[in-house]
Amino acid sequence: MHRHDADTEHLSRLAVDYALDRLRLDPPPLDRPRSEADLASRLGPSVTETGLGIDEAFRRFTEVLAPACISVDHPRFLAFVPGAPTEAATIFDLVVSASNIYAGSWLEGAGAVHAENEALAWLAGLAGLPAGAGGVFVSGGTAGNLSALVAARWTWRHRDLERRRALRPVVLAAPGAHSSVVQAASVMDADVVMVPGGEFGRLTRSGVDRIRDSLTPEVRERIAAVVATAGTTNLGLVDDLVAAADLAEELGVWFHVDGAYGAAALCVEEMRPFFDGIERADSFIVDPHKWLFAPFDACALVYREPDRARAAHTQSAGYLDVLAQDHQEPPNPSDLAHHLSRRARGLPLWFSLAVHGTRAYAEAVATTLATARAAAHLVAAAPHLELLCPVELSVVALRRRGWTPRDYAAWCEGLLDEGLAFVTPTTLRPGVELDVGSIPDTVLRWCIVNPRTTIDDIALLVERLGTEPRT
Ligand SMILES: *Cc1c(COP(=O)(O)O)cnc(C)c1O
Protein backbone atom coordinates (compact mmCIF):
# COMPACT_ATOMS: atom_id res chain seq x y z
CA MET A 1 0.00 0.00 0.00
CA HIS A 2 2.90 2.35 0.68
CA ARG A 3 5.27 1.03 -1.93
CA HIS A 4 5.35 2.03 -5.56
CA ASP A 5 4.84 -1.16 -7.56
CA ALA A 6 3.35 -2.39 -10.81
CA ASP A 7 -0.17 -1.81 -9.47
CA THR A 8 0.41 1.80 -8.52
CA GLU A 9 2.22 2.32 -11.80
CA HIS A 10 -0.91 1.07 -13.53
CA LEU A 11 -3.08 3.32 -11.38
CA SER A 12 -0.87 6.32 -12.12
CA ARG A 13 -1.53 5.85 -15.81
CA LEU A 14 -5.25 5.33 -15.32
CA ALA A 15 -5.52 8.42 -13.16
CA VAL A 16 -3.39 10.70 -15.31
CA ASP A 17 -5.12 9.55 -18.50
CA TYR A 18 -8.49 10.12 -16.89
CA ALA A 19 -7.48 13.57 -15.66
CA LEU A 20 -6.18 14.57 -19.08
CA ASP A 21 -9.27 13.25 -20.85
CA ARG A 22 -11.47 15.20 -18.44
CA LEU A 23 -9.51 18.34 -19.23
CA ARG A 24 -9.78 17.80 -22.97
CA LEU A 25 -13.57 17.56 -22.93
CA ASP A 26 -14.95 20.78 -24.32
CA PRO A 27 -17.51 20.93 -22.98
CA PRO A 28 -17.48 18.21 -20.33
CA PRO A 29 -20.83 16.45 -19.91
CA LEU A 30 -23.02 18.46 -17.57
CA ASP A 31 -24.07 15.36 -15.57
CA ARG A 32 -26.60 15.45 -12.79
CA PRO A 33 -27.34 14.22 -9.28
CA ARG A 34 -28.90 10.83 -8.61
CA SER A 35 -30.91 9.60 -5.69
CA GLU A 36 -29.08 7.93 -2.86
CA ALA A 37 -30.93 4.67 -3.54
CA ASP A 38 -29.90 4.75 -7.19
CA LEU A 39 -26.26 5.43 -6.29
CA ALA A 40 -26.25 2.77 -3.59
CA SER A 41 -27.59 0.13 -5.92
CA ARG A 42 -25.28 1.03 -8.79
CA LEU A 43 -22.17 1.46 -6.69
CA GLY A 44 -22.69 -1.55 -4.46
CA PRO A 45 -20.67 -1.91 -1.26
CA SER A 46 -17.38 -0.17 -1.96
CA VAL A 47 -15.61 -0.12 1.39
CA THR A 48 -14.96 -3.78 2.04
CA GLU A 49 -12.60 -5.85 4.12
CA THR A 50 -10.40 -7.04 1.27
CA GLY A 51 -10.75 -4.12 -1.13
CA LEU A 52 -12.03 -3.96 -4.69
CA GLY A 53 -8.68 -3.58 -6.38
CA ILE A 54 -7.59 -0.68 -8.53
CA ASP A 55 -9.52 -1.33 -11.72
CA GLU A 56 -12.84 -1.99 -10.09
CA ALA A 57 -12.62 0.90 -7.62
CA PHE A 58 -11.59 3.25 -10.39
CA ARG A 59 -14.38 2.01 -12.66
CA ARG A 60 -16.94 2.69 -9.98
CA PHE A 61 -15.74 6.26 -9.71
CA THR A 62 -15.68 6.96 -13.43
CA GLU A 63 -18.87 5.11 -14.34
CA VAL A 64 -21.09 5.62 -11.32
CA LEU A 65 -19.91 8.47 -9.12
CA ALA A 66 -18.39 11.05 -11.45
CA PRO A 67 -21.51 11.26 -13.69
CA ALA A 68 -23.52 12.01 -10.56
CA CYS A 69 -21.58 15.24 -9.97
CA ILE A 70 -22.49 18.31 -11.98
CA SER A 71 -19.59 19.81 -13.95
CA VAL A 72 -19.05 23.24 -12.47
CA ASP A 73 -16.90 24.26 -15.43
CA HIS A 74 -19.55 23.45 -18.03
CA PRO A 75 -20.12 26.67 -20.03
CA ARG A 76 -23.84 26.53 -19.29
CA PHE A 77 -23.37 26.00 -15.55
CA LEU A 78 -24.62 29.45 -14.58
CA ALA A 79 -26.07 28.73 -11.13
CA PHE A 80 -24.59 30.01 -7.85
CA VAL A 81 -21.05 31.05 -8.72
CA PRO A 82 -19.47 28.59 -11.16
CA GLY A 83 -15.76 27.96 -11.58
CA ALA A 84 -13.55 27.55 -14.60
CA PRO A 85 -10.03 26.52 -13.62
CA THR A 86 -7.24 26.95 -16.13
CA GLU A 87 -5.59 23.76 -17.30
CA ALA A 88 -2.35 24.90 -15.72
CA ALA A 89 -4.03 25.37 -12.36
CA THR A 90 -5.81 22.03 -12.49
CA ILE A 91 -2.80 20.04 -13.62
CA PHE A 92 -0.64 21.70 -11.02
CA ASP A 93 -3.18 20.73 -8.38
CA LEU A 94 -2.18 17.13 -9.14
CA VAL A 95 1.42 18.10 -8.38
CA VAL A 96 0.39 19.77 -5.14
CA SER A 97 -1.42 16.60 -4.10
CA ALA A 98 1.50 14.38 -4.98
CA SER A 99 3.83 16.62 -2.98
CA ASN A 100 1.64 16.58 0.14
CA ILE A 101 3.19 19.78 1.41
CA TYR A 102 2.36 20.95 4.90
CA ALA A 103 1.75 24.62 4.26
CA GLY A 104 0.80 25.75 7.74
CA SER A 105 4.24 26.91 8.79
CA TRP A 106 7.25 28.58 7.25
CA LEU A 107 9.46 25.90 8.82
CA GLU A 108 7.77 23.08 6.96
CA GLY A 109 6.49 24.73 3.81
CA ALA A 110 8.64 27.80 3.15
CA GLY A 111 8.83 27.27 -0.60
CA ALA A 112 5.11 26.78 -1.03
CA VAL A 113 4.25 29.60 1.34
CA HIS A 114 6.59 31.96 -0.48
CA ALA A 115 4.84 31.20 -3.77
CA GLU A 116 1.39 31.59 -2.19
CA ASN A 117 2.54 34.93 -0.80
CA GLU A 118 3.48 36.07 -4.31
CA ALA A 119 -0.06 35.38 -5.48
CA LEU A 120 -1.47 37.13 -2.41
CA ALA A 121 0.79 40.13 -3.02
CA TRP A 122 -0.61 40.45 -6.53
CA LEU A 123 -4.13 40.54 -5.12
CA ALA A 124 -3.18 42.97 -2.34
CA GLY A 125 -1.58 45.20 -4.96
CA LEU A 126 -4.69 45.15 -7.15
CA ALA A 127 -6.72 46.28 -4.17
CA GLY A 128 -4.20 49.00 -3.39
CA LEU A 129 -3.19 47.78 0.06
CA PRO A 130 0.21 49.00 1.25
CA ALA A 131 3.41 46.96 1.34
CA GLY A 132 3.29 44.81 4.43
CA ALA A 133 -0.18 43.51 3.62
CA GLY A 134 -0.41 39.75 3.52
CA GLY A 135 -2.56 36.81 4.27
CA VAL A 136 -3.36 33.21 3.65
CA PHE A 137 -5.44 30.96 1.44
CA VAL A 138 -8.32 29.32 3.29
CA SER A 139 -10.96 26.91 2.07
CA GLY A 140 -13.58 29.41 0.97
CA GLY A 141 -15.26 32.72 1.50
CA THR A 142 -17.12 31.41 4.51
CA ALA A 143 -13.88 30.53 6.29
CA GLY A 144 -12.29 33.77 5.07
CA ASN A 145 -15.06 36.00 6.38
CA LEU A 146 -15.06 34.23 9.74
CA SER A 147 -11.29 34.48 10.16
CA ALA A 148 -11.27 38.16 9.19
CA LEU A 149 -14.06 38.95 11.62
CA VAL A 150 -12.34 37.05 14.43
CA ALA A 151 -9.28 39.26 13.82
CA ALA A 152 -11.54 42.30 13.82
CA ARG A 153 -13.11 41.26 17.11
CA TRP A 154 -9.73 40.66 18.70
CA THR A 155 -8.60 44.12 17.67
CA TRP A 156 -11.76 45.78 18.92
CA ARG A 157 -11.74 43.94 22.24
CA HIS A 158 -8.06 44.46 22.97
CA ARG A 159 -8.32 48.20 22.50
CA ASP A 160 -10.13 48.28 25.83
CA LEU A 161 -10.02 44.80 27.22
CA GLU A 162 -11.30 45.66 30.67
CA ARG A 163 -14.46 47.23 29.36
CA ARG A 164 -15.05 45.04 26.34
CA ARG A 165 -14.20 41.64 27.76
CA ALA A 166 -17.84 40.87 28.48
CA LEU A 167 -19.39 42.87 25.65
CA ARG A 168 -21.07 41.15 22.76
CA PRO A 169 -19.60 42.42 19.51
CA VAL A 170 -21.65 43.92 16.71
CA VAL A 171 -20.96 43.65 13.00
CA LEU A 172 -22.43 46.26 10.67
CA ALA A 173 -23.37 44.93 7.24
CA ALA A 174 -25.77 45.70 4.42
CA PRO A 175 -28.77 43.46 3.72
CA GLY A 176 -27.08 42.14 0.57
CA ALA A 177 -24.17 40.69 2.58
CA HIS A 178 -23.49 37.01 1.93
CA SER A 179 -25.13 34.50 4.26
CA SER A 180 -21.70 33.55 5.58
CA VAL A 181 -21.33 36.96 7.24
CA VAL A 182 -24.44 36.35 9.32
CA GLN A 183 -23.22 32.81 9.97
CA ALA A 184 -19.79 34.05 11.07
CA ALA A 185 -21.45 36.45 13.48
CA SER A 186 -23.51 33.61 14.86
CA VAL A 187 -20.42 31.44 15.37
CA MET A 188 -18.77 34.37 17.15
CA ASP A 189 -21.86 35.08 19.21
CA ALA A 190 -21.95 38.55 17.71
CA ASP A 191 -24.95 40.55 16.57
CA VAL A 192 -25.39 41.79 13.04
CA VAL A 193 -26.85 45.25 12.68
CA MET A 194 -28.03 45.92 9.17
CA VAL A 195 -27.11 49.17 7.51
CA PRO A 196 -30.33 50.21 5.74
CA GLY A 197 -29.87 49.06 2.17
CA GLY A 198 -30.37 51.17 -0.90
CA GLU A 199 -31.82 49.80 -4.10
CA PHE A 200 -31.41 46.00 -4.28
CA GLY A 201 -30.00 45.94 -0.76
CA ARG A 202 -26.81 47.69 -1.70
CA LEU A 203 -24.87 49.61 0.94
CA THR A 204 -25.05 53.30 0.04
CA ARG A 205 -23.96 56.65 1.41
CA SER A 206 -27.50 57.42 2.54
CA GLY A 207 -27.75 54.09 4.36
CA VAL A 208 -24.49 54.90 6.10
CA ASP A 209 -25.83 58.32 7.13
CA ARG A 210 -28.99 56.74 8.49
CA ILE A 211 -27.23 54.08 10.54
CA ARG A 212 -24.78 56.61 11.95
CA ASP A 213 -27.64 58.76 13.17
CA SER A 214 -29.47 55.83 14.72
CA LEU A 215 -26.65 54.20 16.69
CA THR A 216 -27.00 54.43 20.43
CA PRO A 217 -23.79 54.87 22.47
CA GLU A 218 -24.34 51.36 23.84
CA VAL A 219 -24.35 49.79 20.37
CA ARG A 220 -21.58 52.05 19.13
CA GLU A 221 -19.25 50.74 21.79
CA ARG A 222 -19.94 47.19 20.65
CA ILE A 223 -19.22 47.66 16.96
CA ALA A 224 -16.20 45.57 15.99
CA ALA A 225 -16.38 45.74 12.19
CA VAL A 226 -18.06 47.19 9.14
CA VAL A 227 -18.49 44.64 6.36
CA ALA A 228 -19.12 45.68 2.78
CA THR A 229 -19.64 43.44 -0.24
CA ALA A 230 -17.70 43.92 -3.46
CA GLY A 231 -20.06 41.99 -5.68
CA THR A 232 -23.20 40.68 -4.02
CA THR A 233 -23.78 37.02 -4.71
CA ASN A 234 -27.40 37.38 -5.74
CA LEU A 235 -27.16 40.39 -8.06
CA GLY A 236 -23.46 41.12 -8.54
CA LEU A 237 -23.67 44.67 -7.22
CA VAL A 238 -20.79 46.44 -5.51
CA ASP A 239 -21.50 48.34 -2.29
CA ASP A 240 -20.39 51.95 -1.95
CA LEU A 241 -17.03 50.98 -0.50
CA VAL A 242 -15.96 54.57 0.11
CA ALA A 243 -19.05 55.20 2.24
CA ALA A 244 -18.42 51.95 4.11
CA ALA A 245 -14.76 52.86 4.66
CA ASP A 246 -15.80 56.30 5.92
CA LEU A 247 -18.19 54.72 8.40
CA ALA A 248 -15.56 52.30 9.68
CA GLU A 249 -13.04 55.11 10.01
CA GLU A 250 -15.45 57.34 11.84
CA LEU A 251 -16.32 54.54 14.26
CA GLY A 252 -12.66 53.59 14.57
CA VAL A 253 -13.35 49.97 13.70
CA TRP A 254 -12.17 47.28 11.32
CA PHE A 255 -13.25 47.50 7.69
CA HIS A 256 -13.71 44.16 5.92
CA VAL A 257 -14.58 43.80 2.26
CA ASP A 258 -16.17 40.56 1.10
CA GLY A 259 -15.12 40.23 -2.52
CA ALA A 260 -15.37 36.43 -2.60
CA TYR A 261 -17.10 36.56 -5.95
CA GLY A 262 -16.61 40.07 -7.29
CA ALA A 263 -13.15 41.26 -6.32
CA ALA A 264 -11.66 39.18 -9.15
CA ALA A 265 -12.81 41.99 -11.46
CA LEU A 266 -10.13 44.18 -9.85
CA CYS A 267 -7.69 42.75 -12.35
CA VAL A 268 -9.52 44.53 -15.18
CA GLU A 269 -8.34 48.12 -15.08
CA GLU A 270 -11.59 49.70 -16.34
CA MET A 271 -13.42 48.02 -13.45
CA ARG A 272 -11.25 49.58 -10.75
CA PRO A 273 -13.60 52.54 -10.07
CA PHE A 274 -16.32 50.14 -8.85
CA PHE A 275 -13.94 49.08 -6.10
CA ASP A 276 -12.80 52.51 -4.94
CA GLY A 277 -12.50 52.34 -1.17
CA ILE A 278 -11.23 48.75 -1.03
CA GLU A 279 -7.71 50.16 -0.59
CA ARG A 280 -8.85 51.29 2.88
CA ALA A 281 -9.84 47.77 3.96
CA ASP A 282 -8.28 46.16 7.01
CA SER A 283 -9.02 42.85 5.33
CA PHE A 284 -10.64 41.55 2.18
CA ILE A 285 -11.31 38.20 0.58
CA VAL A 286 -11.55 36.90 -2.95
CA ASP A 287 -12.21 33.28 -3.98
CA PRO A 288 -9.90 32.11 -6.78
CA HIS A 289 -12.16 29.05 -7.11
CA LYS A 290 -14.87 31.38 -8.35
CA TRP A 291 -13.67 33.95 -10.87
CA LEU A 292 -9.88 33.56 -10.81
CA PHE A 293 -9.80 30.21 -12.54
CA ALA A 294 -8.43 28.00 -9.77
CA PRO A 295 -9.87 24.63 -8.72
CA PHE A 296 -11.69 24.17 -5.41
CA ASP A 297 -11.00 25.12 -2.78
CA ALA A 298 -9.31 28.47 -2.41
CA CYS A 299 -10.15 31.78 -0.80
CA ALA A 300 -7.48 34.46 -0.60
CA LEU A 301 -7.75 36.27 2.74
CA VAL A 302 -5.66 39.43 2.79
CA TYR A 303 -4.95 41.66 5.80
CA ARG A 304 -3.61 45.19 5.83
CA GLU A 305 -1.62 44.31 8.95
CA PRO A 306 -1.13 40.56 9.21
CA ASP A 307 0.21 40.96 12.75
CA ARG A 308 -3.27 41.76 13.99
CA ALA A 309 -4.57 38.50 12.54
CA ARG A 310 -1.62 36.72 14.06
CA ALA A 311 -2.50 38.02 17.48
CA ALA A 312 -6.02 36.69 17.13
CA HIS A 313 -5.34 33.32 15.53
CA THR A 314 -1.99 31.92 16.70
CA GLN A 315 -2.34 28.68 18.60
CA SER A 316 -0.06 27.98 21.50
CA ALA A 317 1.20 24.63 22.74
CA GLY A 318 4.46 22.99 23.76
CA TYR A 319 4.66 21.04 20.53
CA LEU A 320 4.21 24.28 18.54
CA ASP A 321 6.90 26.28 20.36
CA VAL A 322 9.39 25.39 17.66
CA LEU A 323 7.22 27.25 15.15
CA ALA A 324 7.18 30.49 17.11
CA GLN A 325 8.72 33.16 14.93
CA ASP A 326 11.07 36.03 15.51
CA HIS A 327 9.44 38.19 12.82
CA GLN A 328 12.43 37.67 10.53
CA GLU A 329 10.27 35.36 8.46
CA PRO A 330 6.86 35.81 6.86
CA PRO A 331 4.06 34.77 9.22
CA ASN A 332 3.08 31.14 9.47
CA PRO A 333 -0.09 30.76 7.39
CA SER A 334 -1.63 28.78 10.21
CA ASP A 335 -1.44 31.90 12.41
CA LEU A 336 -3.58 34.01 10.10
CA ALA A 337 -6.90 32.15 10.14
CA HIS A 338 -8.94 29.61 12.03
CA HIS A 339 -7.01 26.48 11.10
CA LEU A 340 -3.70 24.75 11.74
CA SER A 341 -2.88 22.04 9.20
CA ARG A 342 -3.43 23.24 5.70
CA ARG A 343 -2.89 22.22 2.12
CA ALA A 344 -0.91 24.61 -0.10
CA ARG A 345 -4.18 25.46 -1.81
CA GLY A 346 -2.89 28.72 -3.22
CA LEU A 347 -0.29 26.95 -5.39
CA PRO A 348 -2.55 26.12 -8.35
CA LEU A 349 -3.40 29.83 -8.69
CA TRP A 350 0.23 30.81 -8.24
CA PHE A 351 1.43 28.34 -10.87
CA SER A 352 -1.16 29.42 -13.42
CA LEU A 353 -0.30 33.07 -12.78
CA ALA A 354 3.38 32.28 -13.13
CA VAL A 355 2.76 30.45 -16.40
CA HIS A 356 0.34 32.84 -18.06
CA GLY A 357 1.06 36.21 -16.50
CA THR A 358 -1.46 38.58 -15.00
CA ARG A 359 -2.51 40.11 -18.31
CA ALA A 360 -4.04 36.79 -19.38
CA TYR A 361 -6.14 36.92 -16.22
CA ALA A 362 -7.32 40.43 -16.98
CA GLU A 363 -8.27 39.33 -20.49
CA ALA A 364 -10.12 36.24 -19.33
CA VAL A 365 -12.13 38.19 -16.76
CA ALA A 366 -12.81 40.89 -19.36
CA THR A 367 -14.18 38.20 -21.69
CA THR A 368 -16.71 37.11 -19.10
CA LEU A 369 -17.67 40.73 -18.38
CA ALA A 370 -18.32 41.28 -22.08
CA THR A 371 -20.43 38.13 -22.27
CA ALA A 372 -22.46 39.27 -19.27
CA ARG A 373 -23.10 42.67 -20.84
CA ALA A 374 -24.11 41.09 -24.13
CA ALA A 375 -26.40 38.75 -22.20
CA ALA A 376 -28.02 41.76 -20.53
CA HIS A 377 -28.72 43.26 -23.96
CA LEU A 378 -30.28 40.03 -25.19
CA VAL A 379 -32.52 39.85 -22.14
CA ALA A 380 -33.50 43.51 -22.35
CA ALA A 381 -34.42 43.07 -26.01
CA ALA A 382 -36.55 39.95 -25.49
CA PRO A 383 -40.25 40.80 -25.13
CA HIS A 384 -40.89 37.82 -22.84
CA LEU A 385 -38.10 38.80 -20.44
CA GLU A 386 -37.30 41.64 -18.10
CA LEU A 387 -33.82 42.58 -16.91
CA LEU A 388 -34.06 43.24 -13.20
CA CYS A 389 -31.09 45.43 -12.46
CA PRO A 390 -27.99 46.83 -14.12
CA VAL A 391 -25.23 44.32 -14.79
CA GLU A 392 -22.23 45.74 -12.94
CA LEU A 393 -20.12 42.62 -12.76
CA SER A 394 -21.24 39.35 -14.33
CA VAL A 395 -24.56 38.43 -12.75
CA VAL A 396 -27.61 38.76 -14.99
CA ALA A 397 -30.90 38.67 -13.08
CA LEU A 398 -34.09 38.44 -15.06
CA ARG A 399 -37.78 37.76 -14.89
CA ARG A 400 -39.79 35.67 -17.36
CA ARG A 401 -43.05 37.52 -17.72
CA GLY A 402 -46.02 35.54 -16.47
CA TRP A 403 -44.12 32.77 -14.73
CA THR A 404 -44.73 31.47 -11.21
CA PRO A 405 -42.03 30.03 -8.95
CA ARG A 406 -43.15 26.56 -10.07
CA ASP A 407 -42.62 27.46 -13.70
CA TYR A 408 -39.05 28.57 -13.00
CA ALA A 409 -38.31 25.42 -11.05
CA ALA A 410 -39.78 23.15 -13.73
CA TRP A 411 -37.90 24.96 -16.49
CA CYS A 412 -34.58 24.68 -14.67
CA GLU A 413 -35.15 21.01 -13.89
CA GLY A 414 -35.95 20.31 -17.52
CA LEU A 415 -32.68 21.88 -18.68
CA LEU A 416 -30.67 19.78 -16.22
CA ASP A 417 -32.50 16.59 -17.23
CA GLU A 418 -31.65 17.29 -20.85
CA GLY A 419 -28.00 17.89 -19.94
CA LEU A 420 -28.29 21.33 -21.47
CA ALA A 421 -27.68 23.78 -18.66
CA PHE A 422 -27.56 24.14 -14.90
CA VAL A 423 -29.38 27.26 -13.86
CA THR A 424 -31.38 27.81 -10.71
CA PRO A 425 -33.98 30.33 -9.66
CA THR A 426 -33.24 32.73 -6.86
CA THR A 427 -35.41 34.77 -4.57
CA LEU A 428 -35.33 38.49 -4.07
CA ARG A 429 -36.32 38.90 -0.45
CA PRO A 430 -38.22 41.68 1.26
CA GLY A 431 -35.81 43.66 3.40
CA VAL A 432 -32.88 42.37 1.36
CA GLU A 433 -33.15 43.11 -2.35
CA LEU A 434 -36.77 44.30 -2.10
CA ASP A 435 -38.49 46.91 0.02
CA VAL A 436 -39.67 45.64 3.36
CA GLY A 437 -43.31 44.68 3.06
CA SER A 438 -43.26 43.37 -0.47
CA ILE A 439 -43.49 39.64 -1.07
CA PRO A 440 -40.56 37.44 -2.11
CA ASP A 441 -39.96 37.45 -5.82
CA THR A 442 -38.69 34.35 -7.62
CA VAL A 443 -36.49 35.20 -10.60
CA LEU A 444 -33.68 33.74 -12.68
CA ARG A 445 -30.05 34.54 -12.20
CA TRP A 446 -27.10 33.70 -14.42
CA CYS A 447 -23.58 34.11 -13.11
CA ILE A 448 -20.98 34.21 -15.85
CA VAL A 449 -17.38 33.56 -14.79
CA ASN A 450 -16.39 31.02 -17.41
CA PRO A 451 -14.55 32.45 -20.43
CA ARG A 452 -15.89 29.50 -22.43
CA THR A 453 -19.48 30.65 -21.87
CA THR A 454 -20.46 32.37 -25.11
CA ILE A 455 -23.30 34.64 -26.06
CA ASP A 456 -24.68 31.69 -28.06
CA ASP A 457 -25.06 29.78 -24.81
CA ILE A 458 -27.08 32.68 -23.45
CA ALA A 459 -29.08 33.05 -26.68
CA LEU A 460 -30.07 29.41 -26.37
CA LEU A 461 -31.47 30.02 -22.89
CA VAL A 462 -33.25 33.18 -23.98
CA GLU A 463 -34.89 31.24 -26.77
CA ARG A 464 -35.85 28.39 -24.46
CA LEU A 465 -37.45 30.86 -22.11
CA GLY A 466 -39.89 31.66 -24.91
CA THR A 467 -41.43 28.20 -24.59
CA GLU A 468 -43.54 27.03 -21.68
CA PRO A 469 -41.84 24.92 -19.02
CA ARG A 470 -42.38 21.19 -19.11
CA THR A 471 -44.47 20.35 -16.05
C1 LIG B 1 -19.49 32.67 -2.49
C2 LIG B 1 -19.45 33.79 -1.54
C3 LIG B 1 -19.07 33.59 -0.21
C4 LIG B 1 -18.81 32.22 0.36
O1 LIG B 1 -17.74 31.62 -0.25
P1 LIG B 1 -17.50 30.04 -0.13
O2 LIG B 1 -16.22 29.89 -0.85
O3 LIG B 1 -18.66 29.39 -0.84
O4 LIG B 1 -17.46 29.70 1.30
C5 LIG B 1 -18.96 34.69 0.61
N1 LIG B 1 -19.24 35.92 0.15
C6 LIG B 1 -19.63 36.15 -1.12
C7 LIG B 1 -19.92 37.53 -1.57
C8 LIG B 1 -19.76 35.09 -2.01
O5 LIG B 1 -20.18 35.30 -3.26
The ligand as a MOL file (V3000), in Angstrom:
LIG
                    3D

  0  0  0     0  0            999 V3000
M  V30 BEGIN CTAB
M  V30 COUNTS 15 15 0 0 0
M  V30 BEGIN ATOM
M  V30 1 C -19.4890 32.6700 -2.4870 0
M  V30 2 C -19.4470 33.7880 -1.5380 0
M  V30 3 C -19.0670 33.5870 -0.2090 0
M  V30 4 C -18.8090 32.2230 0.3630 0
M  V30 5 O -17.7440 31.6240 -0.2490 0
M  V30 6 P -17.5030 30.0370 -0.1340 0
M  V30 7 O -16.2210 29.8900 -0.8460 0
M  V30 8 O -18.6610 29.3880 -0.8410 0
M  V30 9 O -17.4640 29.7040 1.3000 0
M  V30 10 C -18.9590 34.6910 0.6080 0
M  V30 11 N -19.2400 35.9220 0.1460 0
M  V30 12 C -19.6280 36.1450 -1.1230 0
M  V30 13 C -19.9250 37.5320 -1.5670 0
M  V30 14 C -19.7560 35.0850 -2.0130 0
M  V30 15 O -20.1760 35.2980 -3.2610 0
M  V30 END ATOM
M  V30 BEGIN BOND
M  V30 1 1 1 2
M  V30 2 1 2 3
M  V30 3 2 2 14
M  V30 4 1 3 4
M  V30 5 2 3 10
M  V30 6 1 4 5
M  V30 7 1 5 6
M  V30 8 2 6 7
M  V30 9 1 6 8
M  V30 10 1 6 9
M  V30 11 1 10 11
M  V30 12 2 11 12
M  V30 13 1 12 13
M  V30 14 1 12 14
M  V30 15 1 14 15
M  V30 END BOND
M  V30 END CTAB
M  END
